[in-house]
Amino acid sequence: MSHHSRSRTAALLQLRCPVCLEGNVFRSLLTMHKRCPVCGLHFERETGYFLNAMFIAYALGFLILAPTALALYVAQVPTVPFSLILMGEVFVLWPFVFRYSRVGWMHIDQLIDPRQDPRTTPAEQERHKAHTTAN
């Protein structure tokens, strides 16, 4: 049972912290907070932590560009305009892909290797661990 006011999906779509699901991950278009402004979670677990976000960025890029490329191909758009249109799409959507790939990776990582909310006490963390292990 979650004590959070929003779902993980909503938190992901709103670019929120993977632990408390409340704090904004980004402080500006391309700049992340070092820590969650709500719970204090340090976002980058280790050096190179966001390398796996590249795989998510690749998948998002494919899902975004493939329909456009297919439509341009079917419409028989010449090579130069075809390429320029796709490059323009990449340029315009790059911040979106960057942000969602990083937050997506943090949420996936939280599901695989959960971190406790830094605001909880060690005793609360042990109770939570015992409760989740018992179920």
C-alpha positions as CSV (number, residue, x, y, z in Angstrom):
1,M,0.0,0.0,0.0
2,S,1.5,3.3,-1.1
3,H,1.3,6.4,1.1
4,H,1.9,8.7,-1.8
5,S,-0.7,11.1,-3.1
6,R,0.1,10.5,-6.8
7,S,0.8,7.3,-8.7
8,R,4.2,6.4,-10.0
9,T,2.9,6.9,-13.6
10,A,1.7,10.4,-12.8
11,A,5.0,11.1,-11.0
12,L,7.0,9.9,-14.0
13,L,4.9,12.0,-16.5
14,Q,5.2,15.0,-14.2
15,L,9.0,14.5,-13.9
16,R,8.9,13.9,-10.1
17,C,11.2,12.2,-7.7
18,P,11.2,8.3,-7.9
19,V,11.1,7.9,-4.1
20,C,8.7,10.5,-2.7
21,L,6.9,11.0,-6.1
22,E,6.5,14.7,-5.2
23,G,9.7,16.7,-5.7
24,N,10.6,18.2,-9.1
25,V,13.7,16.5,-10.7
26,F,14.5,19.5,-12.9
27,R,15.0,23.1,-11.8
28,S,15.2,24.4,-15.4
29,L,14.7,23.0,-18.9
30,L,18.0,21.0,-18.9
31,T,19.3,21.3,-15.3
32,M,18.5,18.7,-12.7
33,H,18.5,19.3,-9.0
34,K,21.3,17.4,-7.2
35,R,18.8,16.4,-4.5
36,C,15.0,16.1,-4.4
37,P,13.7,19.4,-3.0
38,V,11.0,17.5,-1.0
39,C,12.7,14.4,0.4
40,G,16.4,15.1,-0.1
41,L,17.1,12.0,-2.2
42,H,20.5,12.4,-4.1
43,F,19.4,11.7,-7.7
44,E,22.8,10.5,-9.2
45,R,23.6,7.3,-7.2
46,E,27.1,7.0,-8.6
47,T,29.3,8.3,-11.4
48,G,27.8,7.2,-14.8
49,Y,24.4,6.5,-13.2
50,F,22.5,8.1,-16.1
51,L,24.3,6.0,-18.8
52,N,21.3,3.6,-18.9
53,A,19.1,6.6,-19.6
54,M,20.6,6.5,-23.1
55,F,18.8,3.3,-23.9
56,I,15.5,5.0,-22.9
57,A,16.4,8.0,-25.0
58,Y,17.1,5.8,-28.0
59,A,13.7,4.0,-27.6
60,L,11.9,7.3,-27.1
61,G,13.7,8.8,-30.1
62,F,12.7,5.8,-32.3
63,L,9.1,6.0,-31.1
64,I,8.9,9.7,-31.9
65,L,10.9,9.7,-35.2
66,A,9.6,6.4,-36.8
67,P,6.1,7.6,-37.6
68,T,7.4,10.9,-39.1
69,A,10.0,9.0,-41.1
70,L,7.4,6.5,-42.3
71,A,5.0,9.3,-43.3
72,L,7.7,11.2,-45.2
73,Y,8.8,8.0,-46.9
74,V,5.2,7.1,-48.0
75,A,4.8,10.7,-49.2
76,Q,8.0,10.2,-51.2
77,V,9.6,13.4,-49.8
78,P,13.1,13.9,-51.4
79,T,16.2,13.0,-49.3
80,V,17.3,16.5,-48.3
81,P,13.9,17.7,-47.0
82,F,13.3,14.3,-45.5
83,S,16.6,14.6,-43.5
84,L,16.1,18.2,-42.6
85,I,12.6,17.5,-41.2
86,L,13.8,14.6,-39.1
87,M,16.8,16.7,-37.8
88,G,14.5,19.5,-36.9
89,E,12.2,17.1,-35.1
90,V,15.3,15.8,-33.1
91,F,16.4,19.3,-32.3
92,V,13.0,20.4,-31.1
93,L,12.2,17.3,-29.1
94,W,15.7,16.7,-27.6
95,P,14.9,18.4,-24.3
96,F,11.8,16.3,-23.9
97,V,13.7,13.1,-24.6
98,F,16.6,14.1,-22.3
99,R,14.3,14.9,-19.4
100,Y,12.0,11.8,-19.7
101,S,14.9,9.4,-20.3
102,R,16.6,10.5,-17.1
103,V,13.5,10.4,-15.0
104,G,12.3,7.2,-16.6
105,W,15.6,5.5,-15.8
106,M,15.4,6.7,-12.1
107,H,11.9,5.3,-11.8
108,I,12.9,2.0,-13.4
109,D,15.9,1.8,-11.1
110,Q,13.7,2.6,-8.1
111,L,11.5,-0.4,-9.0
112,I,14.6,-2.7,-9.5
113,D,16.7,-1.5,-6.6
114,P,14.5,0.6,-4.2
115,R,15.9,3.4,-2.1
116,Q,14.2,4.4,1.1
117,D,12.8,7.9,1.5
118,P,15.7,9.8,3.2
119,R,13.1,11.6,5.5
120,T,12.2,8.3,7.3
121,T,14.1,7.2,10.4
122,P,16.1,4.0,10.5
123,A,13.4,2.4,12.7
124,E,10.7,3.3,10.1
125,Q,12.8,1.9,7.3
126,E,13.2,-1.4,9.2
127,R,9.5,-1.6,9.8
128,H,8.8,-0.9,6.1
129,K,11.4,-3.6,5.1
130,A,9.9,-6.1,7.5
131,H,6.4,-5.3,6.2
132,T,7.3,-5.7,2.5
133,T,9.3,-8.9,3.2
134,A,6.4,-10.4,5.1
135,N,4.0,-9.9,2.2
